[in-house]
């Protein structure tokens, strides 16, 4: 295992997200723990495979999702975009969508996405979240910018 650690890559993504004032939280899934601590974490809700970072924000610019929309869908999107961001988020939430990003971090080389992580990313996606795997902080930031997290 050479190069920069997954932890330091993740720390840089968190630093940039927080500097841009996005609401982000890390999930304490990695690492080795004694049996007692592992049991406590499991009983209190820690689950294998949950992405390393959860970003509780919608993209600033959702236009990257507009490709392939029909006329009616474009009209609805246009009306939503005319709303100020806080009102737009309330309308989207009222429609049953609470978007966020599940970001699994991996080292630039050698990091493997586990079966449990793939499962969790799929479950989040089925609930309206954006699943991502960032291979290093630069890749993670690039993907977030590509879907409209413009303050990064």
One Martini backbone bead per residue (centre of mass of N, CA, C, O) as a GRO file, in nm:
protein
  152
    1UNK     BB    1   0.088   0.043   0.030
    2UNK     BB    2   0.076   0.339  -0.147
    3UNK     BB    3   0.066   0.656  -0.077
    4UNK     BB    4  -0.220   0.798  -0.017
    5UNK     BB    5  -0.458   0.799   0.204
    6UNK     BB    6  -0.790   0.778   0.249
    7UNK     BB    7  -0.808   0.973   0.489
    8UNK     BB    8  -0.665   1.218   0.351
    9UNK     BB    9  -0.858   1.241   0.115
   10UNK     BB   10  -1.116   1.284   0.285
   11UNK     BB   11  -1.022   1.535   0.443
   12UNK     BB   12  -1.011   1.719   0.191
   13UNK     BB   13  -1.307   1.704   0.115
   14UNK     BB   14  -1.418   1.810   0.383
   15UNK     BB   15  -1.275   2.080   0.382
   16UNK     BB   16  -1.410   2.183   0.118
   17UNK     BB   17  -1.706   2.152   0.198
   18UNK     BB   18  -1.693   2.334   0.454
   19UNK     BB   19  -1.583   2.588   0.319
   20UNK     BB   20  -1.859   2.581   0.130
   21UNK     BB   21  -2.105   2.507   0.330
   22UNK     BB   22  -2.150   2.205   0.352
   23UNK     BB   23  -2.337   1.930   0.458
   24UNK     BB   24  -2.125   1.703   0.643
   25UNK     BB   25  -2.067   1.344   0.706
   26UNK     BB   26  -1.918   1.093   0.878
   27UNK     BB   27  -1.864   0.739   0.873
   28UNK     BB   28  -1.771   0.492   1.126
   29UNK     BB   29  -1.651   0.213   0.951
   30UNK     BB   30  -1.364   0.194   0.982
   31UNK     BB   31  -1.148  -0.012   1.103
   32UNK     BB   32  -1.026  -0.133   1.412
   33UNK     BB   33  -1.189  -0.323   1.676
   34UNK     BB   34  -1.301  -0.418   1.945
   35UNK     BB   35  -1.561  -0.619   2.034
   36UNK     BB   36  -1.713  -0.420   2.214
   37UNK     BB   37  -1.720  -0.176   2.021
   38UNK     BB   38  -1.847  -0.321   1.781
   39UNK     BB   39  -2.112  -0.392   1.929
   40UNK     BB   40  -2.202  -0.107   1.991
   41UNK     BB   41  -2.210   0.000   1.702
   42UNK     BB   42  -2.414  -0.204   1.593
   43UNK     BB   43  -2.649  -0.141   1.799
   44UNK     BB   44  -2.632   0.186   1.710
   45UNK     BB   45  -2.612   0.157   1.358
   46UNK     BB   46  -2.371   0.038   1.240
   47UNK     BB   47  -2.297  -0.021   0.887
   48UNK     BB   48  -2.196  -0.191   0.640
   49UNK     BB   49  -2.128   0.022   0.344
   50UNK     BB   50  -2.150   0.292   0.420
   51UNK     BB   51  -2.065   0.574   0.327
   52UNK     BB   52  -1.823   0.791   0.428
   53UNK     BB   53  -2.008   1.021   0.295
   54UNK     BB   54  -2.258   1.269   0.383
   55UNK     BB   55  -2.457   1.484   0.176
   56UNK     BB   56  -2.700   1.739   0.280
   57UNK     BB   57  -2.741   1.816  -0.044
   58UNK     BB   58  -2.799   1.998  -0.311
   59UNK     BB   59  -2.734   2.107  -0.590
   60UNK     BB   60  -2.686   2.422  -0.711
   61UNK     BB   61  -2.682   2.285  -1.016
   62UNK     BB   62  -2.926   2.078  -1.183
   63UNK     BB   63  -2.873   2.083  -1.506
   64UNK     BB   64  -2.717   1.804  -1.547
   65UNK     BB   65  -3.018   1.647  -1.544
   66UNK     BB   66  -3.168   1.753  -1.827
   67UNK     BB   67  -3.108   1.529  -1.993
   68UNK     BB   68  -3.392   1.386  -2.161
   69UNK     BB   69  -3.615   1.573  -2.132
   70UNK     BB   70  -3.920   1.661  -2.162
   71UNK     BB   71  -4.126   1.923  -2.194
   72UNK     BB   72  -4.264   1.905  -1.919
   73UNK     BB   73  -4.005   1.865  -1.751
   74UNK     BB   74  -3.878   2.136  -1.836
   75UNK     BB   75  -4.100   2.316  -1.716
   76UNK     BB   76  -4.069   2.227  -1.425
   77UNK     BB   77  -3.773   2.301  -1.401
   78UNK     BB   78  -3.806   2.601  -1.465
   79UNK     BB   79  -3.982   2.666  -1.220
   80UNK     BB   80  -3.782   2.575  -1.002
   81UNK     BB   81  -3.539   2.765  -1.089
   82UNK     BB   82  -3.701   3.035  -1.013
   83UNK     BB   83  -3.650   2.957  -0.741
   84UNK     BB   84  -3.534   2.986  -0.454
   85UNK     BB   85  -3.348   2.763  -0.292
   86UNK     BB   86  -3.526   2.722  -0.035
   87UNK     BB   87  -3.793   2.678  -0.191
   88UNK     BB   88  -3.701   2.449  -0.372
   89UNK     BB   89  -3.639   2.249  -0.142
   90UNK     BB   90  -3.930   2.242  -0.031
   91UNK     BB   91  -4.066   2.133  -0.286
   92UNK     BB   92  -3.900   1.878  -0.313
   93UNK     BB   93  -3.968   1.766  -0.033
   94UNK     BB   94  -4.282   1.767  -0.078
   95UNK     BB   95  -4.240   1.545  -0.320
   96UNK     BB   96  -4.026   1.328  -0.168
   97UNK     BB   97  -3.739   1.476  -0.187
   98UNK     BB   98  -3.408   1.398  -0.033
   99UNK     BB   99  -3.127   1.508  -0.125
  100UNK     BB  100  -2.804   1.350  -0.173
  101UNK     BB  101  -2.471   1.225  -0.088
  102UNK     BB  102  -2.293   0.921  -0.150
  103UNK     BB  103  -1.947   0.900  -0.047
  104UNK     BB  104  -1.698   0.695  -0.161
  105UNK     BB  105  -1.374   0.640  -0.053
  106UNK     BB  106  -1.060   0.622  -0.237
  107UNK     BB  107  -0.784   0.551  -0.341
  108UNK     BB  108  -0.612   0.594  -0.621
  109UNK     BB  109  -0.489   0.308  -0.541
  110UNK     BB  110  -0.644  -0.014  -0.458
  111UNK     BB  111  -0.930   0.053  -0.420
  112UNK     BB  112  -1.221  -0.127  -0.305
  113UNK     BB  113  -1.545  -0.202  -0.373
  114UNK     BB  114  -1.774  -0.337  -0.195
  115UNK     BB  115  -2.060  -0.509  -0.178
  116UNK     BB  116  -2.187  -0.331   0.047
  117UNK     BB  117  -2.133  -0.060  -0.095
  118UNK     BB  118  -2.297  -0.113  -0.348
  119UNK     BB  119  -2.563  -0.156  -0.202
  120UNK     BB  120  -2.583   0.124  -0.065
  121UNK     BB  121  -2.568   0.297  -0.318
  122UNK     BB  122  -2.830   0.174  -0.436
  123UNK     BB  123  -3.022   0.252  -0.203
  124UNK     BB  124  -2.979   0.554  -0.225
  125UNK     BB  125  -3.063   0.587  -0.521
  126UNK     BB  126  -3.363   0.476  -0.474
  127UNK     BB  127  -3.392   0.756  -0.276
  128UNK     BB  128  -3.241   1.008  -0.452
  129UNK     BB  129  -2.953   0.969  -0.437
  130UNK     BB  130  -2.607   1.029  -0.491
  131UNK     BB  131  -2.379   0.812  -0.613
  132UNK     BB  132  -2.025   0.778  -0.511
  133UNK     BB  133  -1.679   0.738  -0.630
  134UNK     BB  134  -1.376   0.841  -0.487
  135UNK     BB  135  -1.046   0.877  -0.635
  136UNK     BB  136  -0.978   1.085  -0.454
  137UNK     BB  137  -1.019   1.420  -0.412
  138UNK     BB  138  -1.023   1.520  -0.704
  139UNK     BB  139  -1.243   1.327  -0.807
  140UNK     BB  140  -1.465   1.406  -0.609
  141UNK     BB  141  -1.478   1.707  -0.683
  142UNK     BB  142  -1.533   1.667  -0.983
  143UNK     BB  143  -1.805   1.518  -0.948
  144UNK     BB  144  -1.950   1.738  -0.784
  145UNK     BB  145  -1.925   1.960  -0.998
  146UNK     BB  146  -2.072   1.801  -1.233
  147UNK     BB  147  -2.358   1.814  -1.044
  148UNK     BB  148  -2.343   2.130  -0.898
  149UNK     BB  149  -2.101   2.188  -0.686
  150UNK     BB  150  -1.991   2.513  -0.716
  151UNK     BB  151  -1.833   2.592  -0.433
  152UNK     BB  152  -1.561   2.412  -0.476
   0.00000   0.00000   0.00000
